[in-house]
């Protein structure tokens, strides 16, 4: 599988981006800071996922070194308080992570070591999360006198429940990878060192789905899940009808009926 730098995405200090076939791999590359996110990196993530070439159909995000991401670089909030600047800082993170969650392609995160604060918020914006056993999850904002600012108060309770988020923020509790998997913070748990290869395999599978189905899963499904049921049913009917009438869908159904496509198999 060819590996090529994606210079078109203008990687910034702290990020590197390359392509492996139809998958773009974004690496957080600030290991001396446990890949803590600064504003430059957050803006770079937004540009990267918003400017993908047409041939890229999935993204994998992982961290260099011993950790995925230790969250916000607290040096960015040091100094004299500036309420207006703080609000704009938070909104910038919101825009970047929305670009990930509601972009053109599915995004898979590989989690190891610290998945802390803003790192947890970043992971929560991805569609599939693969945790290695070394991963630990924490929301230390409560101990720092601050609050979630990257969309975590919206996304993380929907993954693991509000009471557990409150527990983590009020007491400083951290979750092991096993606890996080049981709570719903990640969909997969793999051995240490196996996460990136596992995620790449998932990304290649996700890259192969039909364009309209991919759009529906990324954009329609989460909105349907949060909508009034009656609106959700109507939206589902409209989306299903749109997807099944595309030429690509018709070709795939014909392949299945002609026994040219694989059937669903038992897991394991």
C-alpha positions in Angstrom: 0.0 0.0 0.0 1.5 3.3 -1.0 2.4 5.9 1.6 2.5 9.6 0.5 2.6 12.9 2.3 -0.5 15.0 1.9 1.2 18.4 1.5 -2.0 19.8 0.1 -3.4 19.8 3.7 -0.6 22.1 4.9 0.4 20.2 8.1 1.4 22.5 10.9 3.9 22.0 13.8 2.6 19.2 16.0 0.7 17.4 13.2 1.8 15.2 10.3 -0.5 13.8 7.6 0.1 11.1 5.0 -2.0 8.9 2.8 -2.1 5.1 2.7 -4.3 4.4 -0.3 -7.8 5.8 0.4 -7.0 6.4 4.1 -5.4 9.6 5.4 -3.4 9.2 8.6 -3.2 12.2 10.9 -0.6 11.9 13.7 -0.5 14.2 16.7 3.3 14.8 16.9 4.1 16.6 20.1 5.2 13.7 22.3 7.3 15.8 24.7 4.0 17.5 25.7 2.0 14.3 25.7 0.5 15.6 22.4 -1.3 18.4 24.3 -3.3 20.5 21.8 -2.6 24.1 21.1 -4.6 26.4 18.9 -2.3 25.8 16.0 -2.9 22.1 16.1 -6.6 22.4 16.5 -6.8 24.7 13.5 -4.6 22.3 11.6 -6.9 19.4 12.4 -9.8 21.4 11.0 -7.9 22.2 7.8 -6.8 18.7 7.4 -10.2 17.0 7.6 -11.9 19.9 5.6 -9.4 19.8 2.7 -9.1 16.0 2.0 -8.5 15.1 -1.7 -11.4 13.3 -3.4 -9.6 10.0 -3.3 -9.4 10.0 0.5 -12.4 8.2 1.9 -11.5 7.7 5.6 -9.2 9.2 8.2 -7.3 7.7 11.2 -6.0 9.9 14.0 -3.4 8.7 16.4 -0.7 10.1 18.7 3.1 9.8 18.6 4.9 8.5 21.6 3.3 7.1 24.8 0.1 9.0 24.7 -2.8 9.9 22.4 -3.5 13.4 23.8 -3.2 15.0 27.3 -5.8 17.7 26.3 -5.4 21.4 26.2 -2.0 22.9 26.5 -2.7 24.9 29.7 -0.1 27.4 28.7 -2.8 28.7 26.4 -5.1 29.7 29.2 -2.4 31.1 31.5 -2.1 34.9 31.9 -4.6 37.6 32.5 -8.2 36.5 32.0 -9.9 37.7 28.8 -13.6 36.6 28.7 -14.1 37.4 25.0 -10.9 35.7 24.0 -11.8 32.6 26.1 -15.2 32.3 24.4 -13.6 32.5 20.9 -11.0 29.9 21.9 -13.8 27.5 22.9 -15.8 28.2 19.8 -12.7 27.5 17.6 -12.4 24.0 19.2 -16.1 23.5 18.6 -15.8 24.3 14.9 -12.7 22.1 14.5 -14.3 19.1 16.2 -17.6 19.6 14.3 -15.5 19.5 11.1 -14.4 16.0 12.3 -17.8 14.7 13.3 -19.7 16.1 10.4 -17.1 16.0 7.7 -17.1 14.1 4.4 -15.5 10.9 5.6 -15.5 8.7 8.7 -12.8 9.3 11.3 -11.3 6.7 13.5 -9.2 7.5 16.5 -6.5 5.2 18.1 -6.3 5.8 21.8 -3.4 4.8 24.0 -1.9 6.3 27.2 -3.5 9.6 28.2 -6.9 10.3 26.7 -7.4 13.3 28.9 -9.5 16.4 28.9 -9.4 17.9 25.4 -7.9 14.6 24.1 -11.1 12.8 25.3 -13.1 15.6 23.6 -11.3 15.1 20.4 -11.8 11.3 20.5 -15.5 11.8 21.2 -15.8 13.8 18.0 -14.6 10.8 16.0 -16.9 8.1 14.7 -15.1 5.0 15.8 -12.7 4.8 18.8 -10.1 2.0 19.2 -8.5 1.9 22.6 -5.3 0.0 23.5 -5.1 -1.4 27.0 -2.7 1.3 28.1 -5.3 4.0 27.5 -6.8 5.9 30.4 -9.6 8.4 30.3 -9.9 11.5 32.5 -11.6 14.9 32.7 -9.3 16.8 35.0 -10.9 20.2 34.2 -12.7 20.1 37.5 -9.5 19.8 39.4 -7.9 22.7 37.4 -10.7 25.2 38.1 -11.9 25.1 34.5 -14.6 23.4 32.5 -14.9 21.4 29.3 -14.5 23.7 26.3 -14.1 21.5 23.2 -17.7 20.2 23.0 -17.1 17.5 25.6 -20.1 18.5 27.8 -22.3 17.7 24.8 -20.6 14.6 23.3 -19.1 12.7 26.3 -22.3 12.4 28.3 -24.0 10.9 25.2 -21.3 8.2 25.2 -20.9 7.3 28.8 -23.8 9.1 30.6 -24.0 12.3 32.6 -23.5 10.7 36.1 -20.2 9.2 35.1 -19.0 12.5 33.6 -20.0 14.3 36.8 -18.1 11.7 38.9 -15.0 12.1 36.8 -15.1 15.9 36.9 -16.0 16.2 40.6 -13.6 13.6 42.0 -10.8 13.4 39.4 -11.7 9.7 38.7 -10.0 8.2 35.7 -11.2 5.2 33.7 -9.1 2.3 32.6 -9.4 1.2 29.0 -11.5 -1.7 30.2 -13.8 0.6 32.2 -14.0 3.0 29.3 -15.0 0.2 26.9 -17.7 -1.0 29.3 -19.0 2.6 29.7 -19.2 3.2 26.0 -16.3 5.6 25.5 -14.8 3.3 22.8 -16.1 0.6 20.6 -13.0 -1.6 20.5 -10.3 -2.7 22.9 -7.1 -4.2 21.6 -3.7 -5.1 22.9 -1.0 -2.4 23.3 0.7 -1.6 20.0 -2.1 -3.2 17.9 -4.4 -0.1 17.7 -3.1 1.6 14.5 -3.1 -1.6 12.4 -6.6 -2.5 13.7 -7.9 1.0 13.0 -6.4 1.0 9.5 -8.3 -2.2 8.7 -11.5 -0.6 10.0 -10.8 2.5 7.9 -10.3 0.5 4.7 -13.7 -1.2 5.3 -15.4 2.1 6.0 -13.7 3.7 2.9 -15.5 1.1 0.8 -19.1 1.9 1.6 -21.3 3.8 -0.9 -21.1 7.6 -1.0 -24.7 8.2 -0.1 -24.6 5.6 2.7 -21.5 7.2 4.1 -23.2 10.6 4.0 -26.3 9.2 5.8 -24.3 7.5 8.5 -22.2 10.6 9.3 -24.8 13.3 8.9 -28.3 11.9 9.1 -27.9 9.1 11.7 -26.8 11.2 14.7 -29.4 13.8 14.0 -32.1 11.2 13.7 -31.0 9.7 17.0 -31.4 13.1 18.7 -34.6 14.1 16.9 -38.2 13.8 18.0 -39.2 10.3 16.9 -41.7 11.4 14.4 -39.2 13.7 12.7 -36.6 10.9 12.9 -38.9 8.4 11.1 -39.6 10.9 8.3 -35.9 11.8 8.0 -35.0 8.1 7.9 -37.6 7.4 5.1 -36.3 10.3 3.0 -32.6 9.2 3.6 -33.3 5.6 2.9 -35.2 6.4 -0.3 -32.4 8.7 -1.5 -29.7 6.2 -0.8 -31.4 3.2 -2.5 -32.2 5.0 -5.7 -28.5 5.9 -6.5 -26.8 4.0 -9.3 -24.2 2.8 -6.9 -26.8 1.2 -4.5 -28.5 -0.5 -7.4 -25.3 -2.0 -8.6 -24.4 -3.3 -5.1 -27.8 -4.9 -4.7 -27.5 -6.6 -8.0 -24.1 -7.9 -7.0 -25.5 -9.3 -3.8 -28.4 -11.0 -5.6 -25.9 -12.4 -8.1 -23.9 -13.8 -5.1 -21.0 -11.6 -6.0 -21.0 -9.9 -2.6 -20.1 -11.3 0.8 -22.9 -12.3 3.2 -22.9 -11.1 6.8 -20.8 -13.5 8.9 -20.8 -14.4 12.6 -18.3 -12.3 14.6 -15.1 -13.9 15.8 
